[in-house]
Amino acid sequence: MVISKAIIAAPVVTEADIANKFRFAANFIEYPHGLMADEPRAVFGPLADLARFRNNEWPKEFGRPAVGTGVRRLTFRPGSSADRAPTF
């Protein structure tokens, strides 16, 4: 349980970090003895991390904010991405 919370809350630096969090979430959901209480954080945390990562990467790649991609429509509540789901 402590390890899963650490994985869910771990910071992301690369796309591989985010992909690994999604893999963890899939394994976590598939495992029949997992804690269902942690499933939403395991799923929504990487989604929020991915949206934030893309929002930060877009200006670096293209020199301007993303417009019309749908990525900017994601907003985040204050707090850790592992504790909050993205709002649309």
Rosetta blueprint (number, residue, H / E / L):
1 M L
2 V H
3 I H
4 S H
5 K H
6 A H
7 I H
8 I H
9 A H
10 A L
11 P L
12 V L
13 V L
14 T L
15 E H
16 A H
17 D H
18 I H
19 A H
20 N H
21 K H
22 F H
23 R H
24 F H
25 A H
26 A H
27 N H
28 F H
29 I H
30 E H
31 Y L
32 P L
33 H L
34 G L
35 L L
36 M H
37 A H
38 D H
39 E H
40 P H
41 R H
42 A H
43 V H
44 F H
45 G H
46 P H
47 L H
48 A H
49 D H
50 L H
51 A H
52 R H
53 F H
54 R H
55 N H
56 N H
57 E H
58 W H
59 P H
60 K H
61 E H
62 F H
63 G L
64 R L
65 P L
66 A L
67 V L
68 G L
69 T L
70 G L
71 V L
72 R L
73 R L
74 L L
75 T E
76 F L
77 R L
78 P L
79 G L
80 S L
81 S L
82 A L
83 D L
84 R L
85 A L
86 P L
87 T E
88 F L
